[in-house]
Amino acid sequence: MRFFSLPVCFALIAASSAGAIPTCCGKDSAATVAVTAEASPKSSSQPRATNPALPRVDTMRELQSEAIKKQSADWGHWGHIPSRYSTWLNHSNRLIPIYTFGITLDPLREEGSVYSDPARLEKLYGKVPTNTVNPTAAYFDQTDVYRLQKKAIEQGRKNIILFVFDGMDWQTTRAAAIYKSGRVGYDTGRGDVLSFQNYRGTKTDFGYFCTSPRLGGTKFDVNSQVVLGGGKDASGGFNVKRGGAYPWLEQSNSDYLLGLDRSEPHSVTDSAASAVSMTAGVKTYNGSINYTVDGEHIVPIARELQPQGFQIGVVTNVPLSHATPGAAYANNVARYDYQDIARDMVGLRSASHRDHPLQGIDVIISGGWGEGKDKDAAQGDNFAQGNPYFHQTDLHAIDRKNGGKYTVAQRTSGVAGRAGLMQGADEAIRQGTRFLGFYGATGGHLPFQTADGGFNPTFDAKGTESYSQADIDENPTLADMAEAALKILEKSETGFWLMVEAGDVDWANHANNLDNSIGAVLSGEAAFERIVDWVERTQGWDDTAIIVTSDHGHFLVIDDAEVIAEAGREDRQAVSTP
């Protein structure tokens, strides 16, 4: 028998609303959901097409194509101008959802929101941002994700899994849920469609937080790894009257959340500053990989835990040295210094650790394979011509075959991606080495899955991608990557810390491509399900905490959700029909 607690957050939300499970931060608030279940129901994913060829019916793809061509769509738009389909390709400061499993948000609620306390805000931002104090704040801060991981360790959890759907705000999540279910099932709260919304195999919780950075940007010298200061970008903050008290109560026609409101230009975060908030608990400048605004190194939680015997893993379907995975471990004044960030991640000397290289991550499985570049000024004078994300000489140096510490599995012609990855993981276990899985297609990322489960993206604000059959066959999925990482990390008797990033959500949203965005969320959902399967198989809920969240939002506005629901129904029928 399962027991559910479905209280009400203020008078705005009816407790009977399906899946609408709001959460408040106040110490005495009853608006929590901590669900314990004896059974472990799993969501049943819709059948997925695996053929990259265009299916007979692909309604979501057609909706996306028509919206880009006409630059208008009655069902939705990207940006603060309703009459134009695509007007904003960057991030927003929307409040971001967080889902927890094996732990709850109660320790944070007991403290109350930092946004209700001027003294704590000053410590967080370096000052009290204008119009940011909110005595009734029902939202956390992004740095609380770090603190929540620390509290999980204090509570005795051995395994910490931080699952980051890069760029997935509440609206993006809802679009994927509407499409998958073929119905408009909720318009507030947690939702009840996607597996990370409705999984009840352990205690779970839901909330949301502010992502604003400390500073929009600053000056630095990538060669000397020195922060020079003097950045002119605005500092962070959050005005609840302009940004909305809940993710579903924002002003969708306002330019405030885009950082365009000149009367109150609170900075919009990038993926680097937001990742540092979650992995190190520090607000910093946009572009920072674990550097403070004063130029000091920040030690993320992975490096705090590693000396205690914890194994460290990073999994991403985009290049390993991108901002989110890079911030899990490295130090660099600039997020675009990819090669040096990668060197930190694998324990080689780098621009920021010239004399004493970091220990290196135990398991890395990522994209970035097969790329090449002649010049890259953003990476400084030591840029080496070749793969910009992880240089081939560095890959050669870490390979066990050449005396390095890593068993390496990478995309290989004619070898199925999942099979090669799992064989490499097994070899690393047998040899007792670290493991690096290196894959990718166009742009260094895995092929973009579309909403119907295929791999045939249509054109969008960034162009068009297409994949060969080899691109699909020779790469694993994000779910495969997570499974392989857990296969190795579970051997650690002390425990492990693992980041899993669904980075393709962000790429899709930057391109204003809802077909890709939904596909990316569903691909990430499959990875979450694979992780939960592992926890259940190992009977690991007493030892494991999973945090599912995002690093920032974009600005999809859904005007007619029923159109997306109908597309989901039609595409599901098309995929299911022989």
N, C-alpha and C positions, 0 to 999 in steps of 0.2 A: 504494500500500500504506500502511496506517495502522499506527502503532506505539503501543501502549497500555502504560502503566505502572500496575499495579494492586497496590500494596503494602498491607501490613496495618497498621492503627493499633492498637497493643497486641494482646492476644490475644482481643479481644472480637469481632472482625469477620473473617469468612472472606473471603479475597480472591476466592473464586469466586462470592460473592453478586452477583447481577445488579444492576449500578448502584450497589452500595454502595462508594463510593470515599471513605474517610475521610481526614482531613487532621489532622496535628498541627503544633504551633507550634515544637517544640523544634529547636534548631540542628542536631542530628545525626539528627533523625527521618527515617526513610525513608517515612513515611506521607504521600506527596504524589502528586498526579496532574497531570502536565504533558503534555498530549496534543497532538501535532502531526500533522496529517493533510494528505495530498495532495488527497484528494477532499473534497467538501463536502456530505455527506448532509443532507437537511432532513427535519424531522418532518412528517408529513402530518396536518394537523388534520382532525378529523372534520367531516362536513358540518354546517353550522350553519343552523338555521331563522332566517329574517329576519322572519317574520310575527309581530306582537305578539299575535295571537290565541292562545289556549290550544291546544297541539298535542293530537292524539288521545291520546297517552301522554306523560306528563311525570312519571316516577317520582320523580326527585329533588325536584321541587316537592311531590309528594304526601307524601314522607317528611318534608320540612321542615314542611309544614302540620300533619301529624298530631303531630309532636313538639311544636310550639308549643301545639296544642290540648290535648294530654294532659299536657304538661310532663314527658314521659318518652319515651325512645327506647332500644331495646336496642343500637342501632348507635353511639351516641355522645352526648355532652353538652358543654355549655360551662360551665366552672367546676370547682371542687374538690369538688363534692357529686355523686357519681355517680347518686344517685336522682332528681335534678332535671335536666331538659334545659337549662334556662336560668337560671343563677344568677350569672353574671359577665359584665358588659357592657363592662368596661374592658380596659386593656392588661395585659401580664405582662412579667416580665423573663426570659423564655425566651432561651436562646442562639439567635442568628439566623444562617441560612445566607448565604454569599456565594459567588458564581460569577464568575469572571473569564475574559475572552476577549482574546487578543492579549498578555496579560501573565499572570504567575503570582504567587503569594503568597510565593515564595521569599525575597524581601528581608525580609519580616516574620519568616519562620521563622528566618532566620539570626540575627536579633536575639533571638529567644526571646520568649515571651509576657510582656507587662507584668505579668500577674498572678502571675508567678513571682519578681518583683523588688520588694521593699518600697520601695526608693528611688524607682523609677519610679512605683509606685502612689501614693506621697505627692505626687509632682509632678503626677500626673494628677487626683487627687481632692482635693488640699489636705491630706490626711492619709492614713494607712493604714487603710482601713475594716476593721471587725471581721471576722475569719474570712474574709478575702478573699485573702490570700497563699496561693498554691498552687504549690509547687515543680514539679509535673508538669503544669501547665496546658497543655491542648491547644487553647485558644481564644484568639482575638485580642480586642482591644477595638474598639468602634465608631469611635473616633478614628483607628484604623488605616486606615479607608476613605479618610479625607482624606490620610493619609500615603502610601497606595498610589497615589492620583492624582498626588501630587507626584513620586513616584518614576517614574511612567509618563512624566511630562513630562521628567524628567531623562534618561530612557532614549531620548528623542527622539520620543515620541508627540505628534503634532500635534492629534489629535482625541480628546477624553475624553468618554465617554458614561456617566453615572451613572444607572442605571435602578433606581428605587425602587418596589417593590411595597409600598405602605404597609400595615403590619399583617400581612404574610404571613410567618408563622413556618414552621418545618419541617413541622409537623403540617398546616397549611393547604395547603402545597405538596403534601404527600403525598395529601391528600384529593382535590385536583384531578387528580393523576396517576392515582390509582386509578379515579376516575370516567371520565377520558378513555380510559384503556386498557381498562377493563372487567376488570381483574385486580389482584390484590394482589401487585405485583411486587417490592417491597422493604420492609424495615422498619428499615433503618439506612442511613446514608451519603447519597450524592448523589442517587441515583435515576436512572432511565434512560427516562423517558416524555416529559416536557415538553421543548420545544425548547431551553430554557436548561439543561436537565440533560444532554441527549445530543448537542448540537451539537459537531462535531469538525472544523470547517472551519479551525480555527487552534488554537494552544496554548491550553489552558484549565485551570482550577484550581477547587478547592472547599475551603471552610473554614467557620468559624462564629465568632461573636464575642458578647461581653457588651454589653448596651445600657444598663446602669444609669447614671442621671444623677449629677451631683455633688451636687445638692440637690433635694429634692422640690418646693420652692417658696420664694418670698421675697416681701417686700412691695415695692411700687413705686408711682410716681406716673405714670400714663400721660400726663397733661397736660405735665408738665415733663420726662418721659422720664428719670426718676431712679430708680435702684434704692435703696430705703431699707434693705433688709436686715431681719433679725429674723424671717425665716420659721421656723416651728416644725416643718415637715415633716422627716422623717428624711433623712439623707444616703445616698448610694449605696454600692454594694458588691455582692459576689457570693460566696456561700458554696456552693462546689461540692458539698458533702455534702448540702445541701438543694435546690440548684437543678439538679444533674446535671452530669456532666462532658461530656456530649454532648447535643445537642438531643433525641435519641431515648431518653435514659436518665434523664429527669426523674422526679420523684415526682408523678404526676398528681393524687393526692388530697391534696397538701400545699398549705397556704395561703401558703407562703414566697414563691413566685414572683408572687403577687398583692399582695405588700406587706402582708399581713394577719397575719404572724407577729410578735406583740408582743415576743417574746424577741429577735428579730433583724429589725427592720422596715426592711430595705434598700429604698430608694425605687424605685418603678416609673416608668420614663421616660414622658414624653409625646412627641408628634411633634415639638414645637419643639426641646427639648433634644437629642433624638436626631438631628434634621436638622443642628443646629449641629455636633454631633460629627462627622458625615460630611462636611460642607462646609467646616468651619473647623478641625477637629481639637482642639476645646476642650470639656471637660466643663463644663456650666453648669446653671442651675436650670430646672425645668420651667416652660414658658411663655415662655422667652427666645427672641427672634429676634436672634441675634448680639449679645447683651450678656453680659458676664461676671457672676459673682456679686458682683463689686465695682463693677459699674456702668460698665465700660468698653466701648467699641465693639469688636467683633470683625470682622475683614475676612475674608469667606469666599473660597474659592479662585477663584470666578468673578471677583471684583473684584481679585484678585491677578493674574490672567491678562489681564484686559481691557486694562490699560495696555501690555501686551506685544504687542498687536495681535490677540489672540484674540477671535473673535466669541462671544457668550454667548446661549444659548437655554434656555428653560424651557417644558416641555410637561406639562400635567396635565389629567385629566378631571374634576377638582373645581375649586372657585374658585381663581384665580391667587394670591390673598393668604392662602390657608391656610398652615399651619405649614411644611410641607415645601417647597413652592415658594418661600414667602416667605423661608425661611432660606437659600435659595440665593443671596440677594443683599441683602436689606434689613437694617436695624437697627431694633429696637423692643423696649422693655422688656416688652411684652405681646403675645402671639400673636393676641389677639382685636381688636387695633387695625387691622382689615383695610384701611380706606381709606388710612391712612398707610403701611402696608406696601406697598400697591399703588402709591402715589406714589413711593416709593423705587424700585420695580421699573421704572417708566417714566421716571424722571429728573425728577420734579417735586419742588418743595419739600414737606417733610413735617415732622412733629413732631420727628423725630430728626435731620433735616438741613434746618434752617430757612433758613440763609444760603447754604449751598453744597450744592445737590442732587446726588445721585449721577448718574453718567453715564447709567444706565438700561440695561436688557437689550435686546439686539438683536432677538431673536425670542421672543415670548410667545404660546403657544396654549393656551387654558384654558377651563374652565367659569366660572360666575359670572354669566352673562348672564340678564337678565330678572327679577332679584330686586329687592325693594323693602322698605324698613323705615322707620318713623317715628322710632323712638328706639333708642339703643344706648349705654347708660352705659359699657359696657366700652371703647368707642372714645374716650372723653374728650369734652371740651367742644367740640372742633372737628368732631364727627360731623355730617355733612350728610345730611339726610333724602333718601332715595332708595336706590340700590343700595348695600348695605352692604359689598360686596366690592371694587367699583371704581366710584366715583361717576361719574355721567353727565357732569358738568362736566369731570372729569379726562379722561374718554374723548374728549370734544369737543376739549379743549386739545391732546392729543397727535396728533390726526388730521392727516395731511398736507393734507387738504382745507381745514383751518383754520390752516395754517401750522405744524403740528406735525411731528414726525420719523417718524411711523408711518403706513404703509398699514394700514388697518383693514378686516378682514373679520369680520362677525358674523352670527349667526343671522338669517335673513331669510325671511319668509313665502313659501312656494312655491319656494324655492331649495334644491336638494339640498345637504346639509351638506358632503359631500366636494367637490362641484363648486365651491361658493362659496369654500371654503377654498383649493383649489388655484389658482383664478383670482386670489384675493387674493395668494397667494404669488408667482405669476408677475408680478403687477403690482408688487409690492415689488422684485422682481429688476430689472424694466425701469426702475423709477424710482430704483433705488439707495437705497431707504429702509429703515428698520426695519419690522418687521411685528408686528401684533397680531391674533390670531384669538380671537374671543370668542363662546362658545357655551354651551349648557346647557339643561336642562329643569327639572323639579321640584327645588327646593333648590339650584339653581345647578350641579349636576353633570350629566354626560351620563346618558342612560337606563341603568339597571342591566341588564347582560346576565345572564341566568340560565344555569344549567349547560348546558342543551340548546342554547344559542345564541339563544333567544328573548328577549323583553323583557317578561315578564309575572311580576314578582315576587309571591310569595305573602306573607301576613302574617307578621310576626316580632315580636321584642321591642320594636321601635320603631314598629310600625304597618304600613301597606301603601302601596305606591306603585303608580300606574298611569300609563300614557303614551298619548298620542294618536298616531295615525299620523304627524302632523306632527312630534311630538317626536322620533320615530325618523328620519324622512326628512330633517329640516332640520338635524340634527346630524351631524358626522363621527364616526368612531370614534377611539379612542386611536391605533390604527395609522395612520390617515389623518393625525392631528396630527403624529406622529413623522415620517412621510414628508414632509409639507409643511415642517417645520422643517429637515430635512436638505437638502431641495431648495434652501433659501436659504443655510444655513450652509456648504454645500460650496463656495460661491463664495469663501469666505475663504481667501486664499493662506497666511495665517499659521497657521490652524487654528481650532478652536472647542472650547468646553466646553458640553455639553448635559445637562440633567437631564430625564428622562422619569419621570413619576410615575403609577402606576396607583393612584390614591387610593381607588377604589371597593372595593378589597379591605378596607381598614380600615372603611369604612362598613358593609359587609356583616357583618364580624366583630363590630363594635360592636352590631349588631342580632341577633347569634346566628343568622344566616341562611346556612346552608351552601349552599343553592341559589345565592344571589347570590354567595357567596364563591368558589365554583368557577367561576361564570361570569366573575367579575372576574379571576381568575387566568388563565383561558383567553383573555380579551380582552387582557390584558397580554402573554400569550405571543404573540398575533398581532402586537402592536406590536414585540416583540423580533424576531420573524421578519422584519418589514418593515425593521428596522434592519440586520439581518444581510444581507438582500438588497442593501441600499444599499452596505454595506462590500464585498461581493463584486462588485457591478456596477462599483464604482469601483476595484477591486483595492486596497483601502485597509487591509488588515490590518497592513502594515508601519508605518502611521501612526496606527492606531486602537487604543484600549483601551476595552473595555466592562466595566463592573462592574454586576452584577445582584445586588440584595440587598433588604433591608427595613430599616425603622427600629425596629421593635419587634414583639413577639408579642402574641397574644391567648391564649385558653385553651380551644381546641377539644381534646377528648379523644375519640379514635376507639376505640370498644369492640369493634365488629365490622366490620372493613373490607370483608368480603365483601358486605355489604348495599349499600355504596356502589358496589362494583364491579358488582354485578348491576344497580343503577339505571343505571349508565353503559351497560351492554350493552343494556338495554331502551330507553333513550332514543336511543341511536345507531341502533338498528334502526328506531325510530319515525320519526326524522328522515330516514333513508335510504330508507324505503319510500315509493314514489309514492302 
